[in-house]
Amino acid sequence: MPCTVSTRYATNTPRPIKAYKGGCIPKSNRRRLTSTSLSSYNNIAAGGAIMVPTLIGMMFDKFSKRGGGHVVALLSAAMISNLSNILKQEVPKVFRVPIEHVLYDWCWTIFLPASLVFALLSSSTSNVQLEDSESQPPSFTDSHVTRKCLQGMAIPFLIGSIGSLLGGVLSFFSVAMPSSSASSVKYTTNAILAGCLSASYIGGTINFFAAGKILTPLSNSNDMGNLFASMAAADLVVMALYFTMLSTVSKSRWLKQFFPSRESAEITAGKESSIITETDPWVASNSPNASLLSKIFATSLAIFSAFSSVFLARQLENTISNKFKIPGTMCAFLAMFGLLYDKLIRFGTYAFKSIPAMEMTFKEIPVVAPGLSNLAFFLLFAAVGTTADVTSAVLGGPMALFFAMLALTVHSVVLLSGTLVWSRVVSTHKSDHVLPTWQEVLTASNAAIGGPSTAATFAAGLVPSNNGSYRRALVLSASIYGVLGYAVGTSAGVSLTKLLLRWVT
């Protein structure tokens, strides 16, 4: 008798199935094949959920010529993901885009750090030689620009961190999370959520869960697990809104006018003082004249440089984290490796001047790198939009959304107003303190909210490619303050919770 299997469409009627390696499918393999087909569908659905919005965003950037493609990609991904979720509940036959998938994780752990390396490689075209470097003021050297950038970001990062703590306090007193427990237990739960959220808005999402691991045992509420999950979902949704807002205000000329510009003088010097050497091989190559083969090899070398940097940086971060308990050092290593590969590519250009094909390949790397960096960043925004499960966040508790949104709003208001007041006071007293630029204020906020990788990649996109020294300084500063936020975020959140608990008791 042939091997048969019943289906739900034919209740008791056996139905023959295809042979499997010359015979029937063993029972042990049937579930595996079913899960494999489901996994294959999830892979296709997840890949489409991030690729389609990425293409939409890139096309929008290409035709609008005003930017904003990252926001379009994020909103498109969120719409596709949440619409499929809603339709799945109404029409069971409609397939659902998975909210969690390894491809989304890769956008954070691989493509995001790789985009930072691509950004550093793309700044090579602006590393023009000076006719007389000794005659240039020290403000044009990389070290001096980096020092100014670090000093400029110090106050905004500090003010933004204070704003995150104040946001947690205001949410604690203003928003009552729904709970079936007694009033005293409710206060404890709210204090824990306020501490976790404040930790997240100082160092990043990793601090949210690190603080939660320490604080959740303090609560006796039966609803603590559900409330924590609702707050985590709300945090993702609010983060998506935050990235949208940040991309929008970064192009605001009205806000930018309230802050000094550290890049304009350098760009002006580069354009007007005729210090660019005409024979400099690092003036951007004529891309249309480059052969297709040179572009392919250049793209391959850029991808190898980026992904090898990500692999090495992760290994070093794991080693340092295990031995010295210092998390978040990966971005600092990425900046080092990116600059190292930049030097190697410059050396390769000079070393292979006698071989035109090789020289053109090396010169094409900084030409193709910006597109690769942009693609990786678009993928990140698409992944953020896809994982922002608005339906689950709303169903899990609208108050969690309001709790997180209020805390982030307070962070933004305190950061902007506090930095403006600081700048006015320093300008009035004619102090020697370095005033922060608009790019440094935004990067400081991103370093606190998103962490070093997101902040560094975002910083690279804030500075024009013809100002490589300031771009590298801003990326390095974002990495340093992002790592600092990682280091202090969890402790700050836990301390805030304990202070709130002591206040209410």
ChimeraX attribute file (.defattr): number of C-alpha atoms within 10 A of each C-alpha:
attribute: neighborCount
match mode: 1-to-1
recipient: residues
	/A:1	3
	/A:2	9
	/A:3	14
	/A:4	14
	/A:5	11
	/A:6	13
	/A:7	11
	/A:8	7
	/A:9	7
	/A:10	9
	/A:11	8
	/A:12	10
	/A:13	12
	/A:14	12
	/A:15	12
	/A:16	12
	/A:17	13
	/A:18	11
	/A:19	11
	/A:20	10
	/A:21	7
	/A:22	7
	/A:23	10
	/A:24	14
	/A:25	17
	/A:26	10
	/A:27	8
	/A:28	8
	/A:29	11
	/A:30	11
	/A:31	11
	/A:32	11
	/A:33	12
	/A:34	11
	/A:35	12
	/A:36	12
	/A:37	12
	/A:38	12
	/A:39	12
	/A:40	12
	/A:41	16
	/A:42	19
	/A:43	17
	/A:44	12
	/A:45	18
	/A:46	23
	/A:47	16
	/A:48	15
	/A:49	25
	/A:50	29
	/A:51	19
	/A:52	17
	/A:53	29
	/A:54	29
	/A:55	17
	/A:56	19
	/A:57	27
	/A:58	21
	/A:59	15
	/A:60	18
	/A:61	16
	/A:62	12
	/A:63	10
	/A:64	11
	/A:65	10
	/A:66	10
	/A:67	17
	/A:68	17
	/A:69	25
	/A:70	28
	/A:71	23
	/A:72	24
	/A:73	32
	/A:74	29
	/A:75	23
	/A:76	22
	/A:77	29
	/A:78	27
	/A:79	19
	/A:80	19
	/A:81	26
	/A:82	23
	/A:83	15
	/A:84	18
	/A:85	22
	/A:86	13
	/A:87	14
	/A:88	15
	/A:89	12
	/A:90	10
	/A:91	11
	/A:92	9
	/A:93	9
	/A:94	13
	/A:95	15
	/A:96	21
	/A:97	25
	/A:98	20
	/A:99	18
	/A:100	14
	/A:101	16
	/A:102	9
	/A:103	16
	/A:104	24
	/A:105	14
	/A:106	14
	/A:107	22
	/A:108	20
	/A:109	15
	/A:110	19
	/A:111	24
	/A:112	25
	/A:113	30
	/A:114	30
	/A:115	32
	/A:116	31
	/A:117	33
	/A:118	29
	/A:119	31
	/A:120	30
	/A:121	28
	/A:122	26
	/A:123	26
	/A:124	27
	/A:125	22
	/A:126	18
	/A:127	18
	/A:128	20
	/A:129	16
	/A:130	15
	/A:131	12
	/A:132	8
	/A:133	12
	/A:134	8
	/A:135	8
	/A:136	13
	/A:137	9
	/A:138	12
	/A:139	15
	/A:140	16
	/A:141	13
	/A:142	16
	/A:143	13
	/A:144	16
	/A:145	22
	/A:146	21
	/A:147	14
	/A:148	21
	/A:149	27
	/A:150	21
	/A:151	17
	/A:152	21
	/A:153	26
	/A:154	19
	/A:155	21
	/A:156	27
	/A:157	28
	/A:158	20
	/A:159	22
	/A:160	30
	/A:161	28
	/A:162	20
	/A:163	26
	/A:164	32
	/A:165	26
	/A:166	20
	/A:167	27
	/A:168	33
	/A:169	22
	/A:170	16
	/A:171	26
	/A:172	24
	/A:173	13
	/A:174	12
	/A:175	15
	/A:176	15
	/A:177	20
	/A:178	15
	/A:179	17
	/A:180	10
	/A:181	15
	/A:182	10
	/A:183	10
	/A:184	13
	/A:185	18
	/A:186	21
	/A:187	21
	/A:188	25
	/A:189	30
	/A:190	28
	/A:191	28
	/A:192	31
	/A:193	31
	/A:194	31
	/A:195	33
	/A:196	33
	/A:197	33
	/A:198	37
	/A:199	36
	/A:200	29
	/A:201	36
	/A:202	37
	/A:203	31
	/A:204	26
	/A:205	22
	/A:206	18
	/A:207	27
	/A:208	25
	/A:209	19
	/A:210	18
	/A:211	26
	/A:212	22
	/A:213	11
	/A:214	13
	/A:215	21
	/A:216	19
	/A:217	11
	/A:218	12
	/A:219	18
	/A:220	15
	/A:221	19
	/A:222	12
	/A:223	15
	/A:224	22
	/A:225	12
	/A:226	13
	/A:227	22
	/A:228	20
	/A:229	16
	/A:230	21
	/A:231	28
	/A:232	22
	/A:233	24
	/A:234	28
	/A:235	25
	/A:236	21
	/A:237	24
	/A:238	20
	/A:239	22
	/A:240	24
	/A:241	18
	/A:242	19
	/A:243	21
	/A:244	20
	/A:245	12
	/A:246	17
	/A:247	19
	/A:248	14
	/A:249	14
	/A:250	17
	/A:251	14
	/A:252	11
	/A:253	10
	/A:254	8
	/A:255	12
	/A:256	15
	/A:257	11
	/A:258	13
	/A:259	18
	/A:260	15
	/A:261	16
	/A:262	20
	/A:263	20
	/A:264	11
	/A:265	12
	/A:266	18
	/A:267	15
	/A:268	10
	/A:269	14
	/A:270	17
	/A:271	12
	/A:272	9
	/A:273	8
	/A:274	11
	/A:275	16
	/A:276	17
	/A:277	13
	/A:278	11
	/A:279	8
	/A:280	12
	/A:281	18
	/A:282	19
	/A:283	17
	/A:284	16
	/A:285	16
	/A:286	11
	/A:287	14
	/A:288	7
	/A:289	8
	/A:290	15
	/A:291	13
	/A:292	12
	/A:293	11
	/A:294	19
	/A:295	20
	/A:296	15
	/A:297	17
	/A:298	23
	/A:299	22
	/A:300	14
	/A:301	16
	/A:302	26
	/A:303	19
	/A:304	13
	/A:305	21
	/A:306	29
	/A:307	18
	/A:308	15
	/A:309	24
	/A:310	27
	/A:311	16
	/A:312	14
	/A:313	22
	/A:314	21
	/A:315	13
	/A:316	15
	/A:317	21
	/A:318	17
	/A:319	13
	/A:320	16
	/A:321	15
	/A:322	11
	/A:323	9
	/A:324	9
	/A:325	12
	/A:326	16
	/A:327	16
	/A:328	26
	/A:329	24
	/A:330	26
	/A:331	30
	/A:332	23
	/A:333	19
	/A:334	28
	/A:335	23
	/A:336	17
	/A:337	21
	/A:338	24
	/A:339	18
	/A:340	16
	/A:341	19
	/A:342	22
	/A:343	14
	/A:344	12
	/A:345	23
	/A:346	21
	/A:347	12
	/A:348	16
	/A:349	22
	/A:350	14
	/A:351	12
	/A:352	15
	/A:353	13
	/A:354	10
	/A:355	10
	/A:356	10
	/A:357	15
	/A:358	18
	/A:359	20
	/A:360	24
	/A:361	25
	/A:362	25
	/A:363	29
	/A:364	27
	/A:365	29
	/A:366	28
	/A:367	22
	/A:368	20
	/A:369	26
	/A:370	20
	/A:371	16
	/A:372	22
	/A:373	27
	/A:374	20
	/A:375	20
	/A:376	24
	/A:377	26
	/A:378	30
	/A:379	29
	/A:380	28
	/A:381	30
	/A:382	32
	/A:383	32
	/A:384	27
	/A:385	34
	/A:386	31
	/A:387	22
	/A:388	28
	/A:389	22
	/A:390	23
	/A:391	14
	/A:392	16
	/A:393	22
	/A:394	16
	/A:395	9
	/A:396	19
	/A:397	19
	/A:398	16
	/A:399	19
	/A:400	27
	/A:401	22
	/A:402	18
	/A:403	26
	/A:404	27
	/A:405	21
	/A:406	19
	/A:407	24
	/A:408	27
	/A:409	15
	/A:410	22
	/A:411	27
	/A:412	20
	/A:413	14
	/A:414	21
	/A:415	25
	/A:416	20
	/A:417	12
	/A:418	18
	/A:419	24
	/A:420	17
	/A:421	11
	/A:422	16
	/A:423	20
	/A:424	15
	/A:425	12
	/A:426	15
	/A:427	14
	/A:428	9
	/A:429	8
	/A:430	9
	/A:431	10
	/A:432	8
	/A:433	12
	/A:434	19
	/A:435	27
	/A:436	27
	/A:437	23
	/A:438	25
	/A:439	23
	/A:440	27
	/A:441	23
	/A:442	25
	/A:443	34
	/A:444	34
	/A:445	30
	/A:446	31
	/A:447	34
	/A:448	31
	/A:449	29
	/A:450	27
	/A:451	31
	/A:452	34
	/A:453	29
	/A:454	26
	/A:455	28
	/A:456	36
	/A:457	30
	/A:458	28
	/A:459	28
	/A:460	29
	/A:461	20
	/A:462	19
	/A:463	19
	/A:464	14
	/A:465	20
	/A:466	20
	/A:467	20
	/A:468	26
	/A:469	23
	/A:470	27
	/A:471	27
	/A:472	25
	/A:473	22
	/A:474	30
	/A:475	30
	/A:476	25
	/A:477	30
	/A:478	35
	/A:479	30
	/A:480	21
	/A:481	28
	/A:482	33
	/A:483	26
	/A:484	22
	/A:485	29
	/A:486	28
	/A:487	19
	/A:488	14
	/A:489	30
	/A:490	28
	/A:491	15
	/A:492	23
	/A:493	33
	/A:494	22
	/A:495	15
	/A:496	23
	/A:497	26
	/A:498	15
	/A:499	15
	/A:500	20
	/A:501	17
	/A:502	9
	/A:503	8
	/A:504	10
	/A:505	9
